[in-house]
Amino acid sequence: MILNHFKKHYPIIVKKLQAGLASDKKSGFKDLKKYIGTQYDFIGLSVPKQREVFKSAYTFNALTPEQQLEIWDEIWLHSELYEAMTQALFFVSRHRNAFDTKVLFATTKNWVGKIDNWAHSDGLSDIFSYLLEKDATVVYPQIKIWNKSKNPWERRQSIVALLEYSKKRKKVLPVNKLLPLIKPLLNDENYFVQKGVGWTLREIGNLYPKDTWNFLVEHHAKISSVAFSPAIEKLSVKQKEELKALRKKNRYFV
């Protein structure tokens, strides 16, 4: 494979990111790489500084969005630098309105295989939930495939990408297309999948409180401790106490 875009533009991107460190007053989080959980190379730039670098414009910004997407696709798929991959996410997030849903999803769905951390995962979830809202017939079938994947980051996408944050959504899927994707992952052994379970139950509950409450009651003993806290975050005090009492009585997982 001849990676012309990568060879031409990647060194410039890295140089700009490295130059940003000297003026990054918010980068002093000593354990930032550990906090994010990535094994990729890591400069240590704060998110505001990364956004500042992105906005300062690259030489290829004059190209069409489609041409720029080709460049960022190569950067994402072949870079081993965390911040460079994040720049690709910034591009898609900023220009997602410029693309046909099928075109953009055909490219970005392949990015999930490179994920090794929650920050990149959540950035893609934001994009996928937007695309799902635009055209569920394109995105939802892939989400169902990810739900059964051996890759935990794909399983996490299969639930977090359903809504990401419900307050952002203008149109949502019916609850019978949301909760059935949660159920198979209740016993998932991956920590970040479980965090996704809790997150998504909370967000579904914001939209479908009765259905979500019934789901929580039915599966109260199967929901992991990692997922339980975020799942009940928006419930009333009375509801929280009721679920906690049920779990204390019937809990059978470790």
N, C-alpha and C positions, 0 to 999 in steps of 0.2 A: 504494500500500500504506500503510495506517494503522498505524504502529508505536507503538501505545499503551504497550506494556510498555517499549520502548526509551526513549521520551520521558519516561516517568514515573520509571524506575529508574536509567537510565544515569548521569545527573548525580550521583546519590547515590553510586553505585559509584565513579565517578571521584574524587569528593571524599574518600571514605574511603581510597582508594589513595594519593592525593596527601598526605593527612595522615600516612600511615604512613612517609613518607620521612624526616621529622624525627627519628624514633626508631629508624631502621633502621641499626644499628651494623655490619651486614655488607654494606652496599650499595656499598662503596668500590671496586668493580671498574670502573675507568675505561672500559675497552673492552667492557663487558658487552653493549651492544647489538650491537657488531661481532662479539663472540664468539658470540652467539646467531644473528646473521645476519638479523635482521628489519628490514624497512623500515617497520614500523608505529611509531606514536608510542610513546615509551618513557619511563616515569617513572624506572626504574632500581632498583626494589625487589628485594631479595634474595628467594629462594624462601621461606625461613623467615618473612620479614615478610609476603609475599603470603599464606601460609597463615594467619598470625596475623590478618590483615585478614579473610580468609574466615570464620574461626571466630568472629569478634566479632559475627557475625549481622547480616543485613540485615533491613529491615522486612518483607520478603515471605517470610521463612523460615517463618512460620506457615501459609503456604499448602500445599496438597498437593504432593507431588513432581511430579505431572503439570503443575500450574500453574506451579511454579517452573521446570520444564524449558522451558515456553513462553517464560518471561522470559529464561532463559539462552540459548535458541536465538536470540532476537532480538539479545541482546548480542553473541554470537559473530558472527552474520552481518552485523551492521551497525556494530560498533565498529571503530575504527581504532587502538585502544590495546592494546598487547601484554598488559599486566597484566590488563586487563578480560577479555580473551579467556581468559587463564589461569584466572581465577576461574570461568569457565564449565566448564573442564576439571575443576577441583577439585570442583565440584558433582556432575558426572556420576560422577567416580571415587568420591566418598563415598556416593552414593545409588544406584549402579547395581543393587544388589540389590532395589531397590524397584520396578523396571520389568520389564515383559515384554520379552524380547529383541527381538522384532519392533518394538515401539514405540520403544525406545531406539535401536536401530540405524537405523530409518527417519529419525530426526532427526539423529543424529551422523554418519551417512555423508555427509551434505551439508556437513559442516564441513570436509572435506578440501580443498575448493576454495578455502578462505580461507588455507590454510597457506602460509607463506613462510619457515619456519625449522625447524630440527631439534627444538627444544624442544617446540613445539606438536605437531609430527609424532609425536614419541615419546610424548607424553601421550595422543594419540589411539590410538596403537598399543597402549598398555597397556589401554585401554578395549575396543578391537576384539578383542584376543586373548582377553580375558575373555568377550566375547559369542560369539566363535567357539567357545570351549570349552563354553558353555552350549547353543548351537544352531548347529551348522555348516551346517545346511540353509538357514539365513537368511543367514549371513555369507559363507560360502565362495563362492557364486556371484558376489557383488559383488567379492570379492578377485580372482577370475579376470578380471573385467572391468577392474579397476584394473591388473592385470598388463600389459595391452596399451594403457594410456592414454597420451596425449601429455603429460599432466601428470606431471612427475617425482615429485611428492609422492604422487600416487596409486600410481605404480609402486613407490615405497618402501613405502607401506602394504601393498602386495600381498605383500610378503615379511616385513617386520618384524612385522606384525600376526599372522602365522602362529603365533608363539610369544611374541614379545617376549622375556622371559627364561624359559627352559625350566624353571627351578627353581620358578616360580610355577604351573606347569600341573599339574593333577590328571588331565587327560585331553587327549590330543593326537591329531592326525590321523595316519593311516598315512604312512609316508615317501613312498609313491608319489603323495601329494597335496601334498607339500612340495617336494621337489627339482625336480619339473618346472616349478615357478614360478620357481626360481632360474635355470635354464638360459637362458631368453630374455633375461635381464638381464645376462648375463656381459659382454657388449660394450657395455652402456649407457654413454653418455658423461657422464652426470650424476654428480658427485662424491658426493652424498648417497645416490643409489641404490646406488653402489658400496660405500659404507660400510654400507648395509643388506644388501647381498649378503654381505659378510664377517661381519657380526654374525649373520645368520640361519644361515649355514653353521656357524658356531661353535655356535650353540644347537641346531641339528639334530644336530650331531655329539655333543652331550651325551646325546641320546636314542637316536640310531641311528648309533653310531660306525662300524660296518662299511660301511653304505651310504654314509655321508658320505665315508669314506676312499676308497671306490671312485670316487665322484663327483669328489673332488679329484684323484685320479690321472688319471682320464680327461680332465679339463678343466684340468689344471695350467697349460697354456700360455695358456689363454684368460682365466684369472682375473687381474684387474687388480692392480697393486701396492697400490692403495688397499684392495681387498677381501682380498688375500692374508694380510696380517699378522693381522687379527682372525680370519680363517677358520681359521688353523692354531694359534691361541693355546693351545688345550687339548690339542694333540697331544703325543705323546712326543717327546723329543729326536731319537730315531732317525727317526721319521716326518717330522719337520720337515726334517731333513737330506736325507732321500730326496726329498722334494718340491722342495726348493731345488735339488738336483742336477738333477732332471728339468727344472725351469724354466730353469736356466742352459744346458742343452743344447738345449732345444726352444722356448724362448720366441720368439714372433714378433709380439708387440704392442709398441707404444711405451709 
